[in-house]
Amino acid sequence: MTRLLFTPINIGQLSLDHRVAMAPLTRSRAGAGNVPNAMNVEYYRQRASAALIISEATQISQQGQGYAWTPGIHSAEQVAGWKAVSDAVHGAGGHMFLQLWHVGRVSHPQFQPGGGLPVAPSALPVPGKTFILDEQGNGVWGDVPVPQELNLDGIAAIIDDYRHAARNAMLAGMDGVEIHAGNGYLLDQFINSNSNHRQDCYGGSFENRARLLLEVVNAVVEEVGADRVAVRLTPMGRFMGMGDDTPKATFGYIARQLSRLNLAYLHLVEPAMVGTVLDENYDPNWDAIIKQLRHDYRGVLMLAGGYDQASAEKALLDGRADLIAFGRPFIANPDLPARLYGNHALNDADGSRFFGGDAKGYIDYPVLAS
């Protein structure tokens, strides 16, 4: 019996040997200046057997940072750091997209230029915390302040930041970029009616709330080409206060607009996950929405959200997706594709070392004997 996870597929300019992708995973281990370091190079090199690695979320500007020790792609030093990562991945036979990130309101003044407030579509309270530094320089979870509302000039500047970051990703040797438009961050904040109370051309109707995402995608496509661009969405996601009054209409519209662009792929996160944990209140309406989105988006579709081998195979067999992105299993299993292919046991991930720290719980997980 054919195992669909281990059949080839083409995305954009890439020919992938199988369909086990590595999901973006924030690990908060960048070096000084938010520059990828030698430990990050080794981490990604170890996981190069993924069909496609999607990098951890990477801020497009200083304003776009919301967590301690996360890498950027807006300085020459950061570009050089990511170039060392992509060289290592390519040298090991892998492929890699860089995920472009602006956290929007999920930030803290210690990360913002001049110590200012984080930015958002609307100045609303944020139900969540972010990973900041205490007075001793240790990583701790801290409250998020009420953000400031972006004006039109600020929105235009952010679009330019995405364009510049995409150009830098190409200079860093990446195979493409994934625009992070989910998980409660800036583009998702504009999309969802819970977080977007604007009255201008970026608020109100779902077409207006999707406007910033589509303008960002078009700018990045102009910069690097559609076949090097992907988008990640979290329809019906509730992380960091997200929620939309008309998710079927909103995300159906977005899927149809993106389908016209011939992107490398569309990446959807199922609402079975909220942040890093399984959602016990999983919304069964997702099944109807994924069927619609599968119809509305005519390109390659990637799904993520708590998958194991059996559920991934079923999703491919049922035609729900073309690739499956695995997150936490890749943390503890650098050789995850080989383990899945050979039905080998998986290592357990140490959740206490997900964010911040040293090599322990990062690059020291055992692999299968060769």
MARVEX-513653 format. One record per residue (C-alpha): residue number from 1; x negated, y, z. Coordinates in steps of 0.02 Angstrom, whole numbers, plus 50000, padded with zeros to 5 digits. Layout:
MARVEX-513653
[site NUM, [X, Y, Z]]
...
END
This chain:
MARVEX-513653
[site 1, [50000, 50000, 50000]]
[site 2, [49931, 50171, 49949]]
[site 3, [49894, 50289, 50092]]
[site 4, [49939, 50459, 50024]]
[site 5, [49825, 50549, 50147]]
[site 6, [49678, 50475, 50051]]
[site 7, [49729, 50519, 49874]]
[site 8, [49647, 50666, 49783]]
[site 9, [49727, 50834, 49750]]
[site 10, [49677, 50997, 49666]]
[site 11, [49701, 51167, 49748]]
[site 12, [49647, 51321, 49654]]
[site 13, [49473, 51287, 49585]]
[site 14, [49440, 51143, 49706]]
[site 15, [49459, 50956, 49681]]
[site 16, [49487, 50877, 49851]]
[site 17, [49451, 50693, 49882]]
[site 18, [49592, 50673, 50009]]
[site 19, [49726, 50773, 50102]]
[site 20, [49664, 50783, 50282]]
[site 21, [49631, 50970, 50304]]
[site 22, [49557, 51052, 50458]]
[site 23, [49675, 51184, 50530]]
[site 24, [49609, 51353, 50590]]
[site 25, [49558, 51337, 50773]]
[site 26, [49508, 51485, 50881]]
[site 27, [49364, 51429, 50992]]
[site 28, [49292, 51597, 51052]]
[site 29, [49109, 51555, 51032]]
[site 30, [49043, 51691, 50915]]
[site 31, [48880, 51777, 50962]]
[site 32, [48838, 51959, 50997]]
[site 33, [48926, 52077, 50879]]
[site 34, [49056, 51941, 50843]]
[site 35, [48930, 51861, 50726]]
[site 36, [48938, 51673, 50689]]
[site 37, [48786, 51589, 50765]]
[site 38, [48688, 51427, 50749]]
[site 39, [48809, 51334, 50862]]
[site 40, [48953, 51385, 50747]]
[site 41, [48854, 51326, 50596]]
[site 42, [48834, 51154, 50675]]
[site 43, [49017, 51145, 50727]]
[site 44, [49079, 51169, 50549]]
[site 45, [48943, 51062, 50471]]
[site 46, [48997, 50917, 50581]]
[site 47, [49174, 50932, 50512]]
[site 48, [49130, 50949, 50327]]
[site 49, [49215, 50783, 50286]]
[site 50, [49384, 50872, 50299]]
[site 51, [49467, 50890, 50130]]
[site 52, [49465, 51076, 50164]]
[site 53, [49406, 51171, 50317]]
[site 54, [49506, 51327, 50359]]
[site 55, [49397, 51433, 50472]]
[site 56, [49450, 51496, 50640]]
[site 57, [49546, 51659, 50628]]
[site 58, [49422, 51797, 50584]]
[site 59, [49459, 51980, 50614]]
[site 60, [49455, 52094, 50463]]
[site 61, [49406, 52247, 50567]]
[site 62, [49365, 52297, 50745]]
[site 63, [49546, 52352, 50764]]
[site 64, [49599, 52177, 50713]]
[site 65, [49515, 52091, 50861]]
[site 66, [49619, 52030, 51007]]
[site 67, [49518, 51894, 51093]]
[site 68, [49343, 51885, 51165]]
[site 69, [49203, 51807, 51062]]
[site 70, [49301, 51787, 50901]]
[site 71, [49205, 51811, 50738]]
[site 72, [49230, 51954, 50616]]
[site 73, [49202, 51977, 50430]]
[site 74, [49181, 52166, 50423]]
[site 75, [48995, 52192, 50454]]
[site 76, [48841, 52140, 50356]]
[site 77, [48782, 52035, 50503]]
[site 78, [48947, 51943, 50511]]
[site 79, [48941, 51908, 50324]]
[site 80, [48766, 51836, 50345]]
[site 81, [48824, 51729, 50491]]
[site 82, [48968, 51658, 50391]]
[site 83, [48853, 51629, 50242]]
[site 84, [48749, 51512, 50351]]
[site 85, [48910, 51419, 50396]]
[site 86, [48970, 51401, 50216]]
[site 87, [48798, 51346, 50158]]
[site 88, [48798, 51209, 50291]]
[site 89, [48973, 51151, 50245]]
[site 90, [48935, 51149, 50059]]
[site 91, [48770, 51061, 50091]]
[site 92, [48867, 50923, 50178]]
[site 93, [48988, 50908, 50032]]
[site 94, [49131, 51007, 50106]]
[site 95, [49247, 51148, 50055]]
[site 96, [49296, 51299, 50159]]
[site 97, [49420, 51443, 50160]]
[site 98, [49398, 51590, 50281]]
[site 99, [49555, 51641, 50373]]
[site 100, [49583, 51830, 50372]]
[site 101, [49659, 51896, 50534]]
[site 102, [49727, 52053, 50611]]
[site 103, [49804, 52023, 50782]]
[site 104, [49907, 52182, 50784]]
[site 105, [49985, 52206, 50955]]
[site 106, [49908, 52049, 51033]]
[site 107, [49752, 52142, 51090]]
[site 108, [49680, 52248, 51229]]
[site 109, [49597, 52420, 51237]]
[site 110, [49428, 52340, 51274]]
[site 111, [49426, 52277, 51094]]
[site 112, [49499, 52431, 51010]]
[site 113, [49396, 52572, 50934]]
[site 114, [49379, 52710, 51063]]
[site 115, [49472, 52605, 51193]]
[site 116, [49640, 52646, 51112]]
[site 117, [49801, 52548, 51115]]
[site 118, [49827, 52401, 50997]]
[site 119, [49934, 52434, 50843]]
[site 120, [50100, 52358, 50792]]
[site 121, [50251, 52386, 50681]]
[site 122, [50346, 52450, 50835]]
[site 123, [50299, 52504, 51011]]
[site 124, [50379, 52359, 51105]]
[site 125, [50322, 52257, 51257]]
[site 126, [50224, 52100, 51215]]
[site 127, [50272, 51939, 51308]]
[site 128, [50101, 51860, 51317]]
[site 129, [49920, 51872, 51369]]
[site 130, [49756, 51881, 51276]]
[site 131, [49579, 51821, 51313]]
[site 132, [49475, 51968, 51377]]
[site 133, [49317, 51997, 51477]]
[site 134, [49317, 52033, 51663]]
[site 135, [49194, 52151, 51748]]
[site 136, [49064, 52012, 51758]]
[site 137, [49079, 51973, 51572]]
[site 138, [49177, 51812, 51597]]
[site 139, [49325, 51763, 51488]]
[site 140, [49494, 51780, 51575]]
[site 141, [49674, 51793, 51519]]
[site 142, [49737, 51972, 51532]]
[site 143, [49900, 52065, 51504]]
[site 144, [49935, 52147, 51336]]
[site 145, [49987, 52331, 51346]]
[site 146, [50131, 52407, 51250]]
[site 147, [50055, 52447, 51079]]
[site 148, [50063, 52603, 50973]]
[site 149, [50170, 52605, 50816]]
[site 150, [50074, 52611, 50653]]
[site 151, [50104, 52758, 50538]]
[site 152, [50097, 52744, 50348]]
[site 153, [49915, 52799, 50338]]
[site 154, [49869, 52666, 50465]]
[site 155, [49960, 52533, 50364]]
[site 156, [49869, 52586, 50205]]
[site 157, [49702, 52575, 50295]]
[site 158, [49740, 52398, 50354]]
[site 159, [49780, 52344, 50176]]
[site 160, [49609, 52410, 50124]]
[site 161, [49531, 52315, 50269]]
[site 162, [49605, 52153, 50204]]
[site 163, [49538, 52190, 50031]]
[site 164, [49364, 52226, 50099]]
[site 165, [49367, 52070, 50209]]
[site 166, [49413, 51960, 50061]]
[site 167, [49267, 52032, 49963]]
[site 168, [49153, 51997, 50110]]
[site 169, [49215, 51818, 50121]]
[site 170, [49160, 51790, 49942]]
[site 171, [48990, 51866, 49983]]
[site 172, [48983, 51742, 50126]]
[site 173, [49000, 51599, 50002]]
[site 174, [49176, 51545, 50047]]
[site 175, [49282, 51447, 49923]]
[site 176, [49431, 51556, 49961]]
[site 177, [49529, 51649, 50095]]
[site 178, [49685, 51610, 50193]]
[site 179, [49787, 51762, 50247]]
[site 180, [49850, 51732, 50423]]
[site 181, [50031, 51791, 50424]]
[site 182, [50094, 51686, 50569]]
[site 183, [50078, 51646, 50754]]
[site 184, [50139, 51814, 50815]]
[site 185, [49998, 51919, 50740]]
[site 186, [50011, 52080, 50638]]
[site 187, [50088, 52020, 50475]]
[site 188, [50206, 51905, 50571]]
[site 189, [50254, 52051, 50683]]
[site 190, [50309, 52148, 50529]]
[site 191, [50405, 51999, 50459]]
[site 192, [50508, 51958, 50614]]
[site 193, [50656, 52064, 50666]]
[site 194, [50618, 52037, 50851]]
[site 195, [50455, 52135, 50837]]
[site 196, [50494, 52254, 50694]]
[site 197, [50618, 52392, 50736]]
[site 198, [50555, 52515, 50606]]
[site 199, [50673, 52626, 50506]]
[site 200, [50558, 52659, 50357]]
[site 201, [50511, 52556, 50203]]
[site 202, [50424, 52427, 50313]]
[site 203, [50575, 52391, 50424]]
[site 204, [50759, 52349, 50420]]
[site 205, [50797, 52226, 50280]]
[site 206, [50698, 52065, 50262]]
[site 207, [50630, 52131, 50098]]
[site 208, [50559, 52282, 50189]]
[site 209, [50492, 52178, 50333]]
[site 210, [50401, 52066, 50208]]
[site 211, [50329, 52215, 50115]]
[site 212, [50164, 52227, 50210]]
[site 213, [50125, 52043, 50188]]
[site 214, [50159, 52051, 50001]]
[site 215, [50055, 52210, 49981]]
[site 216, [49911, 52127, 50074]]
[site 217, [49924, 51970, 49966]]
[site 218, [49926, 52072, 49806]]
[site 219, [49774, 52173, 49861]]
[site 220, [49676, 52016, 49905]]
[site 221, [49727, 51930, 49743]]
[site 222, [49666, 52081, 49646]]
[site 223, [49501, 52069, 49738]]
[site 224, [49459, 51883, 49727]]
[site 225, [49587, 51799, 49612]]
[site 226, [49748, 51707, 49654]]
[site 227, [49669, 51534, 49645]]
[site 228, [49557, 51582, 49793]]
[site 229, [49699, 51647, 49902]]
[site 230, [49817, 51557, 50022]]
[site 231, [49943, 51616, 50151]]
[site 232, [49989, 51543, 50321]]
[site 233, [50165, 51570, 50390]]
[site 234, [50256, 51512, 50547]]
[site 235, [50442, 51517, 50505]]
[site 236, [50549, 51505, 50662]]
[site 237, [50393, 51523, 50770]]
[site 238, [50420, 51593, 50945]]
[site 239, [50240, 51623, 50999]]
[site 240, [50206, 51798, 51069]]
[site 241, [50388, 51848, 51061]]
[site 242, [50424, 51808, 50880]]
[site 243, [50599, 51776, 50816]]
[site 244, [50700, 51826, 50664]]
[site 245, [50887, 51853, 50646]]
[site 246, [50892, 51775, 50472]]
[site 247, [50744, 51656, 50455]]
[site 248, [50814, 51561, 50308]]
[site 249, [50840, 51718, 50205]]
[site 250, [50680, 51802, 50264]]
[site 251, [50560, 51659, 50233]]
[site 252, [50651, 51599, 50077]]
[site 253, [50623, 51771, 50002]]
[site 254, [50439, 51768, 50050]]
[site 255, [50416, 51594, 49978]]
[site 256, [50494, 51645, 49812]]
[site 257, [50385, 51801, 49800]]
[site 258, [50226, 51703, 49840]]
[site 259, [50273, 51566, 49717]]
[site 260, [50258, 51689, 49573]]
[site 261, [50074, 51722, 49611]]
[site 262, [50002, 51547, 49581]]
[site 263, [49907, 51546, 49745]]
[site 264, [49792, 51404, 49799]]
[site 265, [49922, 51346, 49926]]
[site 266, [50052, 51399, 50053]]
[site 267, [50020, 51341, 50233]]
[site 268, [50170, 51322, 50348]]
[site 269, [50161, 51286, 50533]]
[site 270, [50309, 51184, 50595]]
[site 271, [50394, 51253, 50752]]
[site 272, [50353, 51093, 50846]]
[site 273, [50203, 51190, 50914]]
[site 274, [50202, 51349, 51020]]
[site 275, [50022, 51406, 51030]]
[site 276, [49921, 51253, 51078]]
[site 277, [50060, 51149, 51155]]
[site 278, [50206, 51046, 51091]]
[site 279, [50375, 51133, 51100]]
[site 280, [50500, 51032, 51200]]
[site 281, [50639, 51142, 51129]]
[site 282, [50596, 51104, 50948]]
[site 283, [50729, 51180, 50835]]
[site 284, [50813, 51048, 50725]]
[site 285, [50863, 51184, 50601]]
[site 286, [50683, 51176, 50538]]
[site 287, [50726, 51027, 50428]]
[site 288, [50849, 51131, 50326]]
[site 289, [50726, 51275, 50313]]
[site 290, [50579, 51167, 50258]]
[site 291, [50687, 51091, 50121]]
[site 292, [50730, 51264, 50060]]
[site 293, [50551, 51324, 50067]]
[site 294, [50492, 51168, 49976]]
[site 295, [50615, 51214, 49839]]
[site 296, [50575, 51400, 49838]]
[site 297, [50385, 51381, 49838]]
[site 298, [50330, 51287, 49682]]
[site 299, [50145, 51272, 49720]]
[site 300, [50040, 51164, 49836]]
[site 301, [50114, 51159, 50011]]
[site 302, [50015, 51122, 50169]]
[site 303, [50099, 51082, 50334]]
[site 304, [50030, 51087, 50511]]
[site 305, [50105, 51063, 50683]]
[site 306, [50065, 50917, 50796]]
[site 307, [50041, 50787, 50660]]
[site 308, [49965, 50615, 50686]]
[site 309, [49923, 50490, 50550]]
[site 310, [50095, 50409, 50542]]
[site 311, [50194, 50572, 50538]]
[site 312, [50072, 50645, 50411]]
[site 313, [50093, 50497, 50294]]
[site 314, [50282, 50509, 50310]]
[site 315, [50280, 50695, 50270]]
[site 316, [50182, 50661, 50111]]
[site 317, [50290, 50512, 50064]]
[site 318, [50450, 50611, 50090]]
[site 319, [50383, 50753, 49982]]
[site 320, [50387, 50880, 50124]]
[site 321, [50205, 50926, 50095]]
[site 322, [50053, 50900, 49983]]
[site 323, [49919, 50917, 50119]]
[site 324, [49921, 50903, 50308]]
[site 325, [49816, 51013, 50421]]
[site 326, [49758, 50935, 50584]]
[site 327, [49707, 51048, 50727]]
[site 328, [49669, 50976, 50899]]
[site 329, [49618, 50804, 50831]]
[site 330, [49475, 50890, 50737]]
[site 331, [49412, 50971, 50897]]
[site 332, [49366, 50804, 50975]]
[site 333, [49340, 50705, 50815]]
[site 334, [49218, 50787, 50693]]
[site 335, [49236, 50632, 50583]]
[site 336, [49426, 50630, 50590]]
[site 337, [49454, 50576, 50408]]
[site 338, [49344, 50421, 50432]]
[site 339, [49433, 50379, 50594]]
[site 340, [49604, 50394, 50512]]
[site 341, [49550, 50296, 50359]]
[site 342, [49480, 50154, 50463]]
[site 343, [49616, 50159, 50597]]
[site 344, [49486, 50194, 50731]]
[site 345, [49528, 50262, 50903]]
[site 346, [49519, 50450, 50926]]
[site 347, [49419, 50544, 51057]]
[site 348, [49521, 50650, 51178]]
[site 349, [49493, 50837, 51176]]
[site 350, [49443, 50930, 51334]]
[site 351, [49571, 51070, 51342]]
[site 352, [49473, 51163, 51474]]
[site 353, [49339, 51198, 51343]]
[site 354, [49449, 51253, 51198]]
[site 355, [49409, 51439, 51222]]
[site 356, [49236, 51505, 51261]]
[site 357, [49086, 51415, 51332]]
[site 358, [48934, 51327, 51264]]
[site 359, [48900, 51169, 51164]]
[site 360, [48995, 51059, 51287]]
[site 361, [49166, 51020, 51220]]
[site 362, [49116, 51102, 51055]]
[site 363, [48977, 51011, 50961]]
[site 364, [48946, 50861, 51076]]
[site 365, [49092, 50746, 51033]]
[site 366, [49035, 50573, 50976]]
[site 367, [49056, 50511, 50797]]
[site 368, [49074, 50334, 50730]]
[site 369, [48916, 50234, 50708]]
[site 370, [48860, 50234, 50527]]
END
